[in-house]
């Protein structure tokens, strides 16, 4: 008499969480149906399960692999093409400015029958090019500069087609440049329209800092008819993390700014923290606009106004253009993506502190 047929083990919780781009605890809560998980997290885990070839919870989850819809593959266990999504690992308390774009890319790749492989890079982390080669990826979408930029060049040298999405242009890259320079100008014009005359800029210490600062001073000079010197247009360059953002905020508050434009999520959180310690309320005493991604901007207190990007549209375009590069390695692309102003409740007409 034969024994029971062994059941093939499904992917572990850590792999599901890594594929979804969420924490292990969040993935666990979603899979258990526990309360307190966001719709975005539930959708990310759902897509991760499909990418890994398992059924959703309640229907034999983590049991038998099945190819995702639209993959074009047939037969049990057939795997979709792998696409690497490479980005910098957040350092310490740093907030991942590309998290929303990563999730949008995972969704889009799944919708077109591909599987996203998330590869984090940074100090002390092995080469993304080597990891991608081991995984057999057909292409890569690289988010951001710094270590991710170095990995983009290494991937291209290894023969992997690459499309980049970052805040600054890179010579010779096939890229989508998120035009935060135009975003800063948009934010400043809005604050000047509200009557603010003492506006500060807080930027992360990265490759886009110089261009952002130049745009800030150029726009202030044009809008307010001033020289926009360092004294008239105060700038704080922030180190990584919320602490760096708080220190930058203290610099700008000491210079009596009634409004601040922040260029990174961690800086925005740091400004909120520093303003609270100083007894200042946003927006009654300090108006705050963030340029770029701001996680959960609509549920913060106050809801954060921002000059942001349509991540779903960018993800769809990046996947489409990567297909072009895979089909024709000689094709070039260089797009500039303009942000949009979304007003919520973190800025108000100028008053007195």
N, C-alpha and C positions, 0 to 999 in steps of 0.2 A: 504494500500500500504506500503510495507516494505521500510525502509530507506536503505541507502548505507551500504554495508558490510564494517566493519572497517578494515583498513589495518594494519597488524601487524608491529609494529615498528622494524627496524633493530638495530644493535648495534650502539652505539654512536661513535663519532670521537675519544674520549679519549680511548675507549676500542680497537678500531682498531689500534691506534698508539701504545698502550701498547703491544698488541699482535705482532705487526710488529717489535717492538723494535726501533721505530723512534719517533721523536718529533711530537706533535700534529700539529704544523705548516707544517712539512714535509708531514705528512699523508694528510693534507688538500690540499696541492699543488698537490700531486699525484692524489688524487681523482678528483680534478678540472682540471687535465691535464695541469697545469701551467708549464711554462718552468723552468729550473734550478734545476731539481731533477735528482739524479743519477740513473743509471740502477739498482744498488743494492737496493736503496730505493723503486723504483717502483716494483721490484720483491718481496721485503719484504711485501709491502702493498698488493700485489696480493695474496701472500700466506696467509696473515692474513685474508683477506676476505674469502678465501676458508676454512680456519680453523674455522672461525666463522659461516660458512654456508651461505654466501651471494654471489650473483652474482657480477661479475666485473662491474665497471662503464660503462654506455652505454647500459646495458642489464638489467635494473631494479634493479640497485644496492640498497643494504640496504632494500630489500623488503622481499622476501620469502627465508627462510633458505633451503639449500640443502646440503646433506652430501658430503664431499670431495671425489674426485676420489680415488679409492683404499681403502676406509675406511672399506669395508666389511659390512657396515651397510645398511639397507634397510628401505624404508618408509620415509615420509616427517618428517623433524625435527630430524632424527636419528643422534646421536652425536658420534664422534669418541672417542677413549680412550684418556684420558688426561695424558700428561707427563709433570712434572714440570721441568723447567730449572732455577736453583737457582744460583744467583751470587751476588757479593757485589755491592751495590749501589755506584757509583763514589762519592767521597767527594769533594765538592767545584769545583775546576777547573781540578780535576783529569780526565784523559782520560781512558775510559773503555778498558782495554787490551784484554778483551774477547768478544768485540762486534761482530767481524767478525765470531767468533766461534758460538756465539748465533744465528746469522742469518743463518749460515750453518746448525745448529741443527733444527731451525724452518723449513727450506726447506726440510731437510731430513725426519723429523717426518711427515710433510705433505705428502711427496712422498710415505710413507709407511702406510698412513691412520691414523695417529695419530694427535693429536692437542697439540701444545706446550703452556704451561702456564708459563709466565715469573714471577718469584718471586724474588724481590730484598731484600737483607738483609743488616743489618748494625746497627750502634748505633741509638737507638730510633725507630727502625722498629720492628714490631711484628714478632713473630716466623713464619718461613717458614713452619715448621712442622704443625702448627695449620692451616695455610692457605691452605696447601696441603691437609690436612684431610678434610677441608670444601669443597674443590674443587673436592674431590674424585679421586685424581690422582692414576694411577697404578704404577708409578715409578718416579724417579727423576734423572736428570743429574746435578751435582753440579760443578760449575766452580770456581776455586780459593780456597784460604785458608782463614784465619781470620774468620770473621763472617760466611762466607759460609761454612767453615769447621765445625764450631760448629753446624750449621743447618744440615749438612750432618749426624752428629752423632745423632741429635734429630730425624731426619726423619727415620733413621734406627731403633732407639728405638721405634718409633711409628709403625714399621712394614712396612714402605715404602721401596721397593728395590731401592738402590742408586748405581750409578756409578759416580766416581769423575774424573775431569780433572783439574790438577793443576801443578804448577811449582816445587813442592817439594813432595817427597814421604811421605805417611802417614801410619803409622803402622796399619795393619788389614783392610785397605780400599780396596775396589774393584776400581781400579784406572788406569788412563792413566797419566803418569808423563811426562810433557813436558821437555825434557832434555836441559834446558838452560845452564847447566854446559858444555855440549858438544858444545853448540852453542857459548859460550864464547871462548872456545878453537879454534873453527873454525874461529871466527872473528879475534882473536889475530894472528893466523898463517898467515892469509891474510895480516894483517897490517905489521907484521914483514917482510913478503915477499916484501912489498912495500918500505921497508927501514926505517920504523919508529922504533925509539929506546926509545922514551919517550911516553908511552901509559898509559892512565888513564882508570879507570873503575868507572862508576856511577851506583849504584844499589838502588832500593827502600828498605825501612826499613821493611822487611817482613821475613817470615820464611825461604825463600830461600837465604837470603843475605849471610849467613856464607858459604854455599856451593859454591855460585858464587865467592865469594872473594877467597876462597881456590883454586878453579879451575883457577882463573885468575893468582894468584901468582905461582901456580905449572906450568902452561903452559909457562908463561914468563921465569921462571927459566930454563925450558927445551929448549925453543926456542932461548933464548938469552944468555944462559950460565952465568947467574947472580944469586945472592942470592935472588933476588925479595923481598927485604925488603920493609917496608912501604915507605921508601924514594925512592927506585928504582921502585916500583910498586904502584903508588898512587891510592887510592880508596876514593871515596866520597859516603857516604850513604845519600840518598835524602829523605826528608819528602814528603808527598803526594802533588800532584798538580804541575803545571808548575812553580810556584814560588820556590818550593822545588828543582825542576830540575835546575832552573837557579842558585840557590845558590850552588848546587853541581858542576855545570859547572864552576862557578867562582873559587871554590877551586882548580879544576884541571887545569884551565888556569893559575892560580897563580903559579902552580908548573911546568909551561912551557911544558905542554903536547902538542905534535904535532898531536896526535890522541886520540880519546875517544871511548870506547865501552859503549853504553847505554843499560840498561836492562828494560826500561819502556817507553811507549809513552810520558808521561808527562815530563820525564827527557829529552828525545830527543828534544821536543819542547823547554824546558828550556835551553838546550845547544845552540840551534839555536838562541834563544833570547839573551842569554848572549854573544855569539860570536859576534852577530851583534852590541851589545852595545860597545864591545871592539874593534870594527873596523876590525874584523877578518872575512874573507870569507871562507865558506865551499864549496869545499874542498881545495881551494888554500892555505889557512893558517892553517886550521884544518880539519883533516879527521874524519868522524863520521860514525860509524856503529851501528845499533840498533839490539838487540837480542830480538826476540819475535814479537808480533803483533805491527804494526805501521800503523794506519789508513791512507789511501790515500797516502801511501809511494811513489807511482809512480807519483803523481801529485804535490808533494811538490817542493819547490825551494831551493836547487837542489833535484831531485828525490833521495829518501833515500835508500841506500844499506842496506840490512838487512839479518840476519840469522833468517829465519822464518819457519812457519809450514804450512802444507797442511791442512787447516781447513776443507775442504769438506771431505777429507779422514778420518780425526779424527772424524768428526760428524757422518759419516756413521758407523765407527767402534764402537763409543760410543753407538749409537742407537742399533746396532746389539748385543753388549754385554749386554746392559740393558735388551733386550728381553731374553737373556740366564739367567740372574739373576732373572727375573720375573718368568721364567719357573722352575728354580731350585735355591731356596734361599741359598743353600749350596755351589753353584759354586763359585770359586775364580778367580780373574783375577788381574794381575799386569803387565802393559805394560810400557815400556820406549819408548818415541817417539823422534826420532832424527830430528833436524831441517836441513834446506838446505840453503846454501849461495846464495843470489840473489843480483847480482851486478848491481847498477844503476849509480849514479854520485856523491855520497857524500864522496868518499875516493879517494886519489891520492897518487902518490909516495911522500915520505918525501921531504920537502923542508925547507925553512927558514921562520920563522915568522918575 
